[in-house]
Amino acid sequence: MISKKTVNAIELCVLLAGQRADGYMTTTDLSPRLGLSISHLENILKPLKDEGLVLSMKGPGGGYMIRGDVSLISIWDVARVFEKTLVDDQPSNDDQLHASYELALEQVVMKTLKSFTLADFADFASPDVQSFADAIGRFKFKPLPVPFMPKVPNSVFQLGMSF
């Protein structure tokens, strides 16, 4: 029932929930931590954003963040964005639905996923992220490259410095 994309979306939301205090996270920050490509992350983030689970902000200091209280967002809230249920696919005949073994199994999975929230799995104390954010700065700009310094005299006036 649960696809790999759904599992990746749940892992992504748990990571975003744990980093909520640090602000927005970019896809370049998220990609190495989850082992997913940036384009695959964006394919996961778009439906989450459309569903209202994730906020996004463009520009310096922008990125993605969980929307709302992480203790109120269940794992099923994330999974239902990507998963179709048998209730959605079947006609509304209640007798046929309740007799289905697959439906009963699906309801157990849904009940289990609804019982856990993002806060249950989020790691709110990750020191490596904080030190990384402090090292780069508030807007997370890349450091400037070291300027090129010529090794030979640049003019007649610098000829004496080369000896």
Residue, then its C-alpha position, 0 to 999 in steps of 0.5 A: m500500500i505505501s509507496k517509496k515516494t510516500v516513505n520519502a515524503i514522510e522522512l522529508c516531513v519528519l526532517l523538516a519538523g525537526q529543523r523547524a526552529d532553525g527556519y527554512m531549509t533549501t533543497t540543497d540542504l535536504s538532498p544529501r541528508l535524505g539521499l534524494s535528488i533535488s528534482h525528486l525532492e521538488n516532486i515530493l514537496k509540490p503536492l505537500k505544499d499544495e495540500g498545505l502541509v509545507l510552506s515555501m519561501k523564495g529568495p535568500g533565507g528561503g526554502y521549505m518549512i512544515r506548516g502548523d504544529v508538528s504535534l497535530i500533523s499525523i503521519w497519515d496526513v502526509a501519506r494520504v497526499f500520495e496514497k489512494t485508498l480502497v475506499d476512494d476506488q470502490p463503489s459506495n456499496d458498504d456490504q462489499l467494502h466491509a467484506s474485503y480483507e484488503l480494506a480491513l488491512e488498509q484501515v489498520v494501517m490508516k489507524t496506525l499512521k493516524s496515531f503517530t505525529l511528526a513530533d513523535f519522530a522528529d529530532f529537535a536537537s541536531p547539533d550539526v545543523q546548527s553549527f553548519a548554519d552558524a558557519i554559513g550565516r543567516f542567508k546561507f550564501k556560498p563563500l566567495p572564492v579566493p581572489f586571484m593573485p598573480k605570481v609574476p609582476n603585473s607592471v613595470f612598477q611591480l618588477g622589483m617585488s618579484f626578486 
